Amino acid sequence: MVRHRNAGSFVCALAALVTFAASGAMAQSSYPDRPVHLVVAVSPGALTDLLARAIGERLGASLKQP
């Protein structure tokens, strides 16, 4: 088996990268942390508006955000 001279430093750098990446992910808050806005570009009362309202209600319930 051939070992390279920089293999140890590569493994150390890789371990540091994984550690820093994991700590950044743990520091973030859960998504979404504020209300979600659903924009529908149709007139009120249209079929697309009614469908968007129904989808928005279910989406809000599953995300636990208004």
Secondary structure, DSSP 8 states (H G I E B T S, - for coil): ----TTHHHHHHHHHHHHHHHHHHHHHS--S--S-------S-TTSHHHHHHHHHHHHHHHHHT--
